[in-house]
Amino acid sequence: MTIDQITSFYNKKILDFDYKNLVLDDLFRGKLGVINYLLAFYDKTNDSKYLDKISDILEIILSNIEESNETSILNNSTLMYGTSGLCFTLQELINRDLIDAIYFENQINDLDTVILQNSISQINQEYFDFLGGPIGNLTYFLKSNRDKKLSDEIIQNLLNVQTKTGKLFYTKSNSVYTHGFNLGIKHGQLGILKSLLDYHEKYEINLNHPVTELLRDLINNFVKELETDYTINDIHVYKYYSIYENNGSIEKHQNNRLCWCNSDLTLAYYLLKTGMLLENENLLNLSYTIGKETTKRQIFETTGVESHYFCHGSSGLVFVYDKMFEITSNDMYFEASKFWHNVTKEYLENEIKNDFTTADLPWLRGGKLGSLLVLNKMYDNKMFQFLL
């Protein structure tokens, strides 16, 4: 099957689906994510069938908000699970003149205040999750062009807590995914680095700014914590998954996964981005060294890849390699992207025979939405700006 045939098959399933059966409303697991997926195809084709379905799904979401039950999206203020994802999506619809700008902009302004208050509270509790916490809210404020004061307030609180604790954002959490120094992007340190880079680029601050100093501290800590001796099949794996304190000792967790959310590949990308900003040849060379090693990893034993999923699977690798190639024009990243793109296509084609269920609708871990947009290289969809 061609990419167009695969995409058409799944888009029909997505358009025909009854979204009253999808319990979650949020951005990366629920109905808001579907709206953003359909927006990508509406932008591409201008076909009203996508717009009609968007309208239907939005009506369900707004009705659920009015009911204000325990699962309401307003009960959480994060990009991944709650209000920030709602505000982002509403802003995207406003930008296309698809909903009443004045009414919904007023609602967004009110919700932004709540998002900021909850973000500051989480920061003061030393909770620094990216998509599921205050750092993702900073990225929402930046990418949706919200009032600069909102971003500045989060930045100042991050600087304050860093001064107070003397630690580079050690997260206190009962979750194994976020506790300590999670070194990935989805829940951890690379997410913080990404948001600081976004702030730096948007507002063009100088290299002596406190945010720049924080960027230096974060990237230097990554370099300091690299594991230079660990190999699998004679291929180096450099980055720990997480580092945390345990009864007075330091535990370092390592695995062989190659993925978007927490692996050497995304670290290589941010070494590249930070090295370019700081004009630091050591970071640029290290990015090349680590990036090159990732391109040698193509089997399950060295990648853990067993699906097309964006978070832990092949499509996330395509996206990062494409972005690496876009910056460097290095053919090794082009070839790596091509390899994983073919893998993604094969996975999606093989799953056509399966029933289409709610499990197919998330963007990241599980689900086909992110994978299908990657398959079509539809990176103009603004949700991708949250992911690198």
BELHUWO-V240403 format. One record per pair of residues at least 24 apart in sequence whose ideal C-beta (glycine too) atoms are under 8 Angstrom apart, sorted by the first residue. I is the first residue (numbers start at 1). J is the second residue. Records with the same first field share a line. If there is no record, write none. Layout:
# BELHUWO-V240403
I: J / J
This chain:
# BELHUWO-V240403
1: 349 / 352
3: 345 / 375 / 376
6: 345 / 348 / 349 / 352 / 372 / 375
7: 372 / 375 / 376
9: 352
10: 348 / 352 / 356 / 368 / 372
11: 41 / 372
13: 356 / 360
14: 38 / 53 / 361 / 369
15: 49 / 50 / 53
17: 356 / 361
19: 56 / 57 / 60
20: 60
21: 358
22: 358 / 361
23: 71 / 358
24: 71
25: 60 / 61 / 64 / 71 / 73 / 86
26: 73 / 76 / 80 / 81 / 82 / 85
27: 79 / 80 / 84 / 85 / 86 / 88 / 89 / 363 / 383
28: 79 / 80 / 85 / 131 / 362 / 363 / 364
29: 80 / 81 / 361 / 362 / 363 / 364 / 367
30: 361 / 362
31: 57 / 60 / 61
32: 61 / 73 / 85 / 86 / 89
33: 85 / 361 / 362 / 363 / 369 / 383
34: 361 / 369
35: 89 / 93
36: 89 / 92 / 381 / 382 / 383
37: 363 / 369 / 372 / 373 / 381
39: 92 / 93 / 96 / 381
40: 373 / 378 / 380 / 381
43: 96 / 380 / 381
44: 378
51: 98
54: 93 / 98
58: 93 / 99
61: 86
74: 111
77: 114 / 115 / 118 / 119 / 137
78: 129 / 131 / 132 / 133 / 134 / 136 / 137
79: 131 / 132 / 136 / 137 / 139 / 140 / 386
80: 131 / 132 / 136
81: 132
83: 111 / 114 / 115
84: 115 / 136 / 137 / 140
85: 140
86: 111
87: 111 / 112 / 115 / 140 / 144
88: 140 / 143 / 144 / 382
91: 144
92: 382
112: 141 / 146 / 147 / 150
115: 140 / 150
116: 150 / 153 / 154
119: 154 / 157
120: 153 / 154 / 157
123: 154 / 157 / 158 / 161
124: 157 / 161
125: 172
126: 161 / 165 / 169 / 170 / 171 / 172
127: 171 / 172 / 173 / 178
128: 169 / 171 / 188 / 192
129: 171 / 173 / 178 / 187 / 188 / 191
130: 185 / 186 / 187 / 188 / 190 / 191 / 192 / 194 / 195
131: 186 / 187 / 191 / 386
132: 178 / 187
133: 178 / 187
135: 191 / 192 / 195
136: 191 / 195 / 386
138: 195 / 198 / 199
139: 194 / 195 / 198 / 385 / 386
140: 386
142: 195 / 198 / 199 / 202
143: 198 / 382 / 385 / 386
148: 203
151: 199
155: 199 / 211
158: 192 / 214
159: 210 / 211 / 214
162: 214
168: 217 / 218 / 221
170: 245
179: 242 / 244
180: 242 / 243 / 244 / 245
181: 242 / 243 / 244
182: 241 / 242 / 262
183: 222 / 225 / 239 / 240 / 241 / 242 / 243 / 262 / 267
184: 241 / 261 / 262 / 263 / 266
185: 260 / 261 / 262 / 266 / 387 / 388
186: 260 / 261 / 262 / 311 / 364
187: 261 / 262
188: 242 / 262
189: 218 / 221 / 222
190: 262 / 266 / 267 / 270
192: 218
193: 218 / 219 / 222 / 270 / 274
194: 270 / 388
197: 270 / 273 / 274 / 277
200: 277
201: 277
207: 278
212: 278
215: 274 / 277 / 278
216: 278
219: 270 / 271 / 274 / 278 / 283
222: 267 / 270 / 271
223: 282 / 283 / 286
225: 252
227: 252 / 254
230: 254
232: 256 / 297 / 301 / 302
233: 299 / 301 / 302
235: 293 / 296 / 297 / 302
236: 290 / 293
237: 264 / 293
238: 264 / 267 / 290 / 293
239: 263 / 264 / 267 / 290
255: 304
256: 301 / 302 / 303 / 304
257: 303 / 304 / 312
258: 294 / 297 / 302 / 303 / 304 / 305 / 317
259: 303 / 304 / 305 / 311 / 312 / 313 / 316 / 317
260: 310 / 311 / 312 / 316 / 317 / 319 / 320 / 387
261: 311 / 312 / 316 / 364
263: 294
264: 290 / 291 / 293 / 294
265: 291 / 294 / 317 / 320 / 321
266: 320 / 388
268: 294 / 324
269: 320 / 323 / 324 / 388
272: 324 / 327 / 328
273: 327
276: 327
288: 330
291: 324 / 330 / 332 / 333
292: 332
294: 336
295: 332 / 333 / 335 / 336
298: 339
305: 340 / 343
307: 347
308: 343 / 344 / 347 / 348 / 351 / 368 / 371
309: 364 / 365 / 366 / 367 / 370 / 371
310: 363 / 364 / 365 / 370 / 371 / 374 / 387
311: 364 / 365
312: 365
313: 344 / 347 / 371
314: 340 / 341 / 343 / 344 / 347 / 371
315: 340 / 344 / 370 / 371 / 374 / 375
316: 370 / 374
318: 344 / 374
319: 374 / 379 / 384 / 387 / 388
320: 388
322: 377 / 379
323: 388
341: 374 / 375
344: 371 / 374 / 375
345: 375
347: 371
348: 372 / 375
